[in-house]
Protein backbone atom coordinates (compact mmCIF):
# COMPACT_ATOMS: atom_id res chain seq x y z
CA UNK A 1 0.00 0.00 0.00
CA UNK A 2 1.12 3.59 -0.58
CA UNK A 3 0.76 4.41 3.14
CA UNK A 4 3.12 1.55 4.03
CA UNK A 5 5.63 2.71 1.38
CA UNK A 6 5.43 6.30 2.64
CA UNK A 7 6.13 5.15 6.21
CA UNK A 8 9.17 3.20 4.99
CA UNK A 9 10.52 6.19 3.06
CA UNK A 10 9.87 8.48 6.04
CA UNK A 11 11.71 6.09 8.38
CA UNK A 12 14.74 6.11 6.07
CA UNK A 13 14.83 9.88 5.62
CA UNK A 14 14.34 10.67 9.30
CA UNK A 15 16.88 8.10 10.51
CA UNK A 16 19.66 9.98 12.32
CA UNK A 17 22.39 8.15 10.37
CA UNK A 18 20.80 9.37 7.15
CA UNK A 19 19.63 12.86 8.07
CA UNK A 20 22.35 14.17 10.44
CA UNK A 21 25.07 14.04 7.73
CA UNK A 22 22.76 16.05 5.45
CA UNK A 23 22.18 18.69 8.14
CA UNK A 24 25.92 18.84 8.84
CA UNK A 25 26.71 19.25 5.14
CA UNK A 26 24.18 22.03 4.50
CA UNK A 27 24.47 23.70 7.91
CA UNK A 28 20.67 23.56 8.21
CA UNK A 29 17.78 21.20 7.53
CA UNK A 30 17.72 20.79 3.74
CA UNK A 31 14.63 20.71 1.55
CA UNK A 32 13.56 17.44 -0.04
CA UNK A 33 12.84 18.64 -3.59
CA UNK A 34 12.25 15.37 -5.39
CA UNK A 35 12.07 11.62 -5.01
CA UNK A 36 11.62 9.10 -7.76
CA UNK A 37 12.41 5.61 -8.96
CA UNK A 38 15.12 5.72 -11.62
CA UNK A 39 15.64 2.98 -14.16
CA UNK A 40 18.63 3.21 -16.49
CA UNK A 41 18.73 0.55 -19.21
CA UNK A 42 22.27 1.64 -20.21
CA UNK A 43 21.90 0.36 -23.77
CA UNK A 44 23.28 3.26 -25.84
CA UNK A 45 25.77 6.08 -25.44
CA UNK A 46 24.09 9.42 -26.11
CA UNK A 47 26.54 12.31 -26.50
CA UNK A 48 25.60 15.50 -24.67
CA UNK A 49 23.50 13.77 -22.02
CA UNK A 50 24.15 12.58 -18.48
CA UNK A 51 26.63 10.04 -19.86
CA UNK A 52 29.16 12.89 -20.31
CA UNK A 53 30.83 14.69 -17.42
CA UNK A 54 28.69 17.54 -16.08
CA UNK A 55 27.59 19.46 -13.02
CA UNK A 56 23.95 19.80 -12.01
CA UNK A 57 22.66 23.34 -11.78
CA UNK A 58 19.67 23.20 -9.42
CA UNK A 59 21.63 24.73 -6.53
CA UNK A 60 25.11 25.83 -5.47
CA UNK A 61 25.13 22.87 -3.10
CA UNK A 62 22.84 19.86 -3.22
CA UNK A 63 22.86 16.23 -2.30
CA UNK A 64 21.47 13.61 -4.59
CA UNK A 65 20.87 10.32 -2.81
CA UNK A 66 20.85 7.05 -4.71
CA UNK A 67 19.63 3.94 -2.91
CA UNK A 68 20.58 0.87 -4.94
CA UNK A 69 17.57 -1.36 -5.56
CA UNK A 70 19.85 -3.93 -7.22
CA UNK A 71 23.58 -4.54 -7.07
CA UNK A 72 25.45 -1.87 -9.08
CA UNK A 73 28.54 -3.24 -10.81
CA UNK A 74 30.91 -2.06 -13.53
CA UNK A 75 28.46 -3.68 -15.99
CA UNK A 76 25.59 -1.47 -14.74
CA UNK A 77 26.79 1.87 -16.10
CA UNK A 78 27.63 3.11 -12.58
CA UNK A 79 27.94 6.76 -11.62
CA UNK A 80 31.49 8.11 -11.78
CA UNK A 81 32.47 11.21 -9.83
CA UNK A 82 35.36 13.62 -9.41
CA UNK A 83 35.91 15.13 -5.97
CA UNK A 84 34.78 18.71 -5.32
CA UNK A 85 38.42 19.86 -4.99
CA UNK A 86 39.43 18.34 -8.33
CA UNK A 87 36.18 19.55 -9.93
CA UNK A 88 36.94 23.10 -8.80
CA UNK A 89 40.15 23.02 -10.86
CA UNK A 90 38.12 22.06 -13.92
CA UNK A 91 35.51 24.76 -13.19
CA UNK A 92 38.23 27.41 -12.98
CA UNK A 93 39.72 26.36 -16.31
CA UNK A 94 36.35 26.43 -18.07
CA UNK A 95 35.55 29.75 -16.36
CA UNK A 96 32.62 28.35 -14.44
CA UNK A 97 31.36 30.10 -11.36
CA UNK A 98 32.60 27.77 -8.63
CA UNK A 99 30.92 29.76 -5.85
CA UNK A 100 27.49 30.07 -7.44
CA UNK A 101 25.18 28.39 -9.89
CA UNK A 102 26.87 26.62 -12.77
CA UNK A 103 25.58 25.69 -16.16
CA UNK A 104 25.27 22.01 -16.87
CA UNK A 105 27.33 22.00 -20.07
CA UNK A 106 28.52 18.49 -20.83
CA UNK A 107 32.27 17.83 -21.16
CA UNK A 108 33.94 14.93 -22.93
CA UNK A 109 36.39 12.61 -21.23
CA UNK A 110 39.23 14.12 -23.29
CA UNK A 111 38.34 17.65 -22.08
CA UNK A 112 38.29 16.49 -18.46
CA UNK A 113 41.48 14.42 -18.63
CA UNK A 114 43.48 17.38 -19.94
CA UNK A 115 43.09 18.81 -16.42
CA UNK A 116 43.10 15.83 -14.07
CA UNK A 117 44.45 12.28 -14.05
CA UNK A 118 42.03 9.48 -14.90
CA UNK A 119 42.72 7.92 -11.49
CA UNK A 120 40.95 10.91 -9.85
CA UNK A 121 37.60 9.53 -11.07
CA UNK A 122 35.81 7.35 -8.53
CA UNK A 123 33.38 4.68 -9.76
CA UNK A 124 30.41 4.20 -7.42
CA UNK A 125 29.55 0.52 -7.30
CA UNK A 126 27.11 -0.62 -4.64
CA UNK A 127 25.38 -3.59 -3.11
CA UNK A 128 21.60 -3.74 -3.04
CA UNK A 129 20.40 -1.34 -0.34
CA UNK A 130 23.58 0.76 -0.26
CA UNK A 131 23.05 4.51 -0.01
CA UNK A 132 25.21 6.84 -2.12
CA UNK A 133 25.19 10.60 -1.45
CA UNK A 134 26.79 12.99 -3.95
CA UNK A 135 26.87 16.77 -4.29
CA UNK A 136 26.27 16.85 -8.02
CA UNK A 137 26.54 20.66 -8.12
CA UNK A 138 30.14 20.60 -6.93
CA UNK A 139 31.38 17.24 -8.28
CA UNK A 140 31.70 16.55 -11.99
CA UNK A 141 30.04 13.23 -12.69
CA UNK A 142 28.47 10.96 -15.28
CA UNK A 143 26.47 7.76 -15.25
CA UNK A 144 24.43 5.34 -17.34
CA UNK A 145 27.13 4.61 -19.88
CA UNK A 146 26.44 1.41 -21.83
CA UNK A 147 26.59 -1.81 -19.90
CA UNK A 148 24.99 -5.22 -19.91
CA UNK A 149 22.94 -4.77 -16.70
CA UNK A 150 20.35 -2.01 -16.05
CA UNK A 151 20.53 0.21 -12.95
CA UNK A 152 17.62 0.69 -10.55
CA UNK A 153 17.69 3.39 -7.88
CA UNK A 154 15.41 5.05 -5.42
CA UNK A 155 16.41 8.68 -5.84
CA UNK A 156 16.10 11.67 -3.48
CA UNK A 157 17.24 15.24 -4.11
CA UNK A 158 17.98 17.63 -1.25
CA UNK A 159 18.53 21.36 -1.86
CA UNK A 160 19.57 24.22 0.39
CA UNK A 161 17.02 26.67 1.73
CA UNK A 162 18.53 29.35 -0.54
CA UNK A 163 17.99 27.42 -3.77
CA UNK A 164 16.16 29.34 -6.48
CA UNK A 165 14.35 26.07 -7.26
CA UNK A 166 12.41 26.20 -3.98
CA UNK A 167 9.15 28.10 -4.52
CA UNK A 168 8.59 30.60 -1.74
CA UNK A 169 5.36 32.56 -1.65
CA UNK A 170 4.78 35.60 0.51
CA UNK A 171 1.45 37.23 1.17
CA UNK A 172 -1.78 36.72 2.97
CA UNK A 173 -4.27 34.17 1.78
CA UNK A 174 -7.87 35.26 1.81
TABEL-V817267 format. One record per residue. RES is the residue in one small letter. OMEGA is omega as a letter, one per 20 degrees, with the letter a starting at -180 (* if undefined). Layout:
res->[RES/RES]
omega->[OMEGA/OMEGA]
This chain:
res->[x/x/x/x/x/x/x/x/x/x/x/x/x/x/x/x/x/x/x/x/x/x/x/x/x/x/x/x/x/x/x/x/x/x/x/x/x/x/x/x/x/x/x/x/x/x/x/x/x/x/x/x/x/x/x/x/x/x/x/x/x/x/x/x/x/x/x/x/x/x/x/x/x/x/x/x/x/x/x/x/x/x/x/x/x/x/x/x/x/x/x/x/x/x/x/x/x/x/x/x/x/x/x/x/x/x/x/x/x/x/x/x/x/x/x/x/x/x/x/x/x/x/x/x/x/x/x/x/x/x/x/x/x/x/x/x/x/x/x/x/x/x/x/x/x/x/x/x/x/x/x/x/x/x/x/x/x/x/x/x/x/x/x/x/x/x/x/x/x/x/x/x/x/x]
omega->[a/r/r/r/r/r/r/r/r/a/r/a/a/r/a/a/r/a/a/r/r/r/r/a/a/a/r/r/a/r/r/a/a/r/a/r/r/r/r/a/r/a/a/r/r/a/r/r/a/r/r/r/r/r/r/a/a/a/r/r/r/r/r/a/r/r/a/r/r/r/r/a/r/r/a/a/a/r/r/a/r/a/r/r/r/r/r/r/r/r/a/a/a/r/r/r/a/r/a/a/r/r/a/r/a/r/r/r/a/r/a/a/r/a/r/r/r/a/r/r/r/r/a/r/a/r/r/r/r/r/r/r/a/r/a/r/a/a/r/a/r/r/r/r/a/r/a/a/r/r/r/a/q/a/r/r/r/r/r/r/a/a/r/r/r/r/r/a/r/r/a/r/r/*]
